[in-house]
Amino acid sequence: MRRMIVSLLTVFLVFSLASASAETRTPNPIITVPYEEISPIMDGQHHYLLLCTDLWHSPVRPANAKTPVTSHGRRKDRYGNTDGIVLVTLDTRAHRIMLTSFIRDALIAKPNGGSGRINYVYNDYGPEALCRVISQHIDVKIEKYILFDFTQIANIVDYLGGVDIELNNSEITYLERYAVPPGSVRSVENGRDLRSSGIHRSGVYHFSGHSAVLYMRIRKAGGGGDFMRTQRARTVMSTLADKCRDITWEEVEALVNNVMENNTMSNLNLEEMLEAARYAYGLRDCTIEELRIPPDGAATPITFAAMAAQEIDWEVCRQTMANYLQTSFLVIDDEEE
């Protein structure tokens, strides 16, 4: 009887703590910037939204598609959710490269006036609508995008020769349980396979494309949830960028062709893609700066419409974004999360 009482109390306490950290309620009204009032783009800055769906093979969403629903009228994930959202800013005037990542469960004002998670917008309304939504929430006009799926990201990483990433013990344990393919993650120090017996220790590992995607998907290892997931995505991107510092222009053109072949959809044509590549090529000696939206202290976990979400102080995000684009040269993130 005593054990039963203790067990019931434990369950009650766990439930109470979970409820306290993620209150179930309707979100507060979300104030955004009217699209026609978005601040002008600063001279020399060029913004490109990189999106990745949560599918290994993502179907192309028709331009005139309506929000997909089931036979019971409930939302359906037909085209995939953009769990990866990173804004690349190339500043040719201030000589800067900036990566801004967005957590996937941030609540936004949807195009239909309701509230929902940011990663659902593409599936429900399309990529142009997602560009517009993000623009109005951070007061930065974003018009150009490239959408990938997991396989396409893996192909690009492999084309660049893989990526070296520093892992901690919890990440190693997670990847082993996820059963990364044999030989796809090897110690840089001694070349041993991550899945070799007795290699359970932190260090730098070389990843193939497939396993790099699995690494970027880590959410339930080491704490931090989606906040750390966005950090891992930025880590892979910045590490790949570092590998390209000594690249020749001919190699850049070949890489652009590879990206053109490995994307689900984009509103950049070849000429515009090469233009973006020229900007990046001229900035290849820059230190890559990073930002996470929302910054620390600007998110509150809630449960809304039976899903976990983060209620965001978008006014704080807009101010943080403005400061970042104008003056900040620091990484804004919480390393302890």
Residue pairs with C-beta under 8 A, 6 or more apart in sequence:
21 301
22 301
22 302
22 303
22 308
23 302
23 303
24 302
24 303
24 304
25 302
25 303
25 304
26 115
26 304
27 107
27 115
27 302
27 304
27 309
27 311
28 311
30 107
30 108
30 109
30 115
30 137
30 312
30 314
31 314
31 315
32 109
32 136
32 137
32 314
33 39
33 135
33 136
33 137
33 139
33 318
34 136
35 132
35 135
35 136
38 135
38 136
38 139
38 140
38 141
39 139
39 140
39 141
39 322
40 141
41 47
41 140
41 141
42 91
42 93
42 325
42 326
43 93
44 91
44 92
44 93
44 94
45 89
45 90
45 91
45 92
45 93
45 325
46 89
46 90
46 91
46 92
46 276
46 279
47 87
47 88
47 89
47 140
47 141
47 142
47 143
47 144
48 87
48 88
48 89
48 90
48 144
48 145
48 146
48 268
48 276
49 85
49 86
49 87
49 88
49 130
49 131
49 134
49 142
49 144
49 145
49 146
50 84
50 85
50 86
50 87
50 88
50 145
50 146
50 148
50 237
51 82
51 84
51 85
51 122
51 127
51 130
51 145
51 146
51 147
51 148
52 82
52 83
52 84
52 147
52 148
52 149
52 150
52 153
53 79
53 80
53 81
53 82
53 83
53 84
53 122
53 147
53 148
53 149
53 150
53 264
54 80
54 81
54 82
54 83
54 119
54 150
55 80
55 149
55 150
56 149
56 150
56 151
57 149
57 151
58 79
58 80
58 147
58 148
58 149
58 264
59 78
59 79
59 80
60 79
60 264
60 265
61 79
61 122
61 123
61 126
61 127
61 265
63 126
65 79
65 126
67 75
67 123
67 124
67 125
68 75
68 76
68 77
68 78
68 79
68 123
68 124
69 75
69 76
70 76
75 120
75 124
77 123
78 123
79 122
79 123
80 122
80 123
80 149
81 104
81 119
81 120
81 122
81 123
82 104
82 118
82 119
82 121
82 122
82 123
82 130
82 147
83 104
83 119
83 217
83 229
84 104
84 148
84 216
84 233
85 101
85 102
85 104
85 118
85 119
85 134
86 99
86 100
86 101
86 102
86 230
86 233
86 234
86 237
87 98
87 99
87 100
87 101
87 102
87 134
87 140
87 142
88 97
88 98
88 99
89 96
89 97
89 98
89 99
89 100
89 325
90 96
90 97
90 276
90 279
90 280
90 283
91 97
91 98
91 283
91 325
92 279
92 282
92 283
95 283
95 286
96 283
96 286
96 289
96 329
97 241
97 280
97 283
97 286
97 288
97 289
98 288
98 289
98 290
98 291
98 324
98 325
99 234
99 237
99 238
99 288
99 289
99 290
99 291
100 290
100 291
100 292
100 293
100 321
100 324
101 230
101 231
101 233
101 234
101 290
101 291
101 292
101 293
102 118
102 134
102 230
102 292
102 293
103 118
103 226
103 227
103 229
103 230
103 292
103 293
103 294
103 299
103 310
104 117
104 118
104 119
104 226
104 229
104 230
105 117
105 118
105 119
105 226
105 307
105 308
105 309
105 310
106 117
106 118
106 293
106 294
106 299
106 309
106 310
106 312
107 115
107 116
107 117
107 118
107 302
107 304
107 309
107 310
107 311
107 312
108 115
108 116
108 117
108 118
108 121
108 133
108 137
108 312
109 115
109 133
109 136
109 137
110 116
110 121
110 124
110 125
110 133
111 121
111 125
111 129
111 132
111 133
115 304
116 124
116 305
117 307
117 309
118 130
118 133
118 134
121 129
121 130
121 133
122 129
122 130
122 147
127 145
127 147
127 265
127 267
128 145
128 267
130 145
131 142
131 143
131 144
131 145
134 140
134 142
135 141
135 142
137 312
137 314
137 317
137 318
138 293
138 314
138 317
138 318
138 321
139 318
139 321
139 322
140 321
140 325
143 267
144 266
144 267
144 268
144 272
144 276
145 266
145 267
145 268
146 259
146 263
146 266
146 268
147 263
147 264
147 265
147 266
148 156
148 262
148 263
148 264
149 264
150 213
152 262
152 263
152 264
153 209
153 212
153 213
153 216
153 262
154 208
154 209
154 210
154 212
154 213
155 209
155 258
155 262
156 209
156 258
156 259
156 262
157 163
157 207
157 208
157 209
157 212
157 213
157 236
157 240
158 208
158 209
159 255
159 258
159 262
160 240
160 243
160 244
160 255
161 243
162 206
162 207
162 208
162 209
162 212
163 206
163 207
163 212
163 236
163 239
163 240
163 243
164 188
164 204
164 205
164 206
164 207
164 239
165 204
165 205
165 207
165 212
165 215
165 235
165 236
165 239
166 202
166 203
166 204
166 205
167 175
167 202
167 203
167 204
167 205
167 215
168 202
168 222
169 200
169 201
169 202
170 221
170 222
171 215
171 218
171 221
171 222
172 194
172 200
172 201
172 202
173 200
173 221
174 218
174 220
174 221
175 185
175 194
175 211
175 214
175 215
175 218
176 194
176 195
178 214
180 194
180 195
180 210
180 211
180 214
181 208
181 210
181 211
182 193
182 195
183 193
183 208
184 194
184 207
184 208
184 210
184 211
185 193
185 194
185 195
185 205
185 206
185 207
185 208
185 211
186 192
186 193
186 194
186 205
186 206
187 194
187 199
187 203
187 204
187 205
187 206
188 203
188 204
188 205
188 206
189 203
189 204
192 199
193 199
194 205
207 215
212 236
215 232
215 236
216 229
216 232
216 233
216 236
217 229
218 228
218 229
218 232
219 225
219 226
219 228
219 229
222 228
223 337
224 231
224 337
226 310
227 292
227 334
227 337
228 337
230 292
231 292
231 333
234 290
234 292
238 288
238 290
241 284
241 288
242 288
244 252
244 255
244 284
245 284
245 285
247 255
247 281
247 284
249 281
252 277
252 281
253 274
253 277
255 277
256 270
256 273
256 274
256 277
259 273
260 270
260 273
266 273
268 276
287 329
289 324
289 328
289 329
289 330
289 331
290 331
290 332
290 333
291 320
291 321
291 324
291 328
291 331
291 332
291 333
292 332
292 333
293 312
293 317
293 320
293 321
294 310
294 312
294 313
294 316
294 317
295 316
295 317
295 320
295 332
296 332
296 333
296 334
297 316
298 312
298 313
298 316
298 317
298 320
299 310
299 311
299 312
299 313
300 310
300 311
301 308
301 309
301 310
301 311
302 309
302 310
302 311
303 309
320 332
324 332
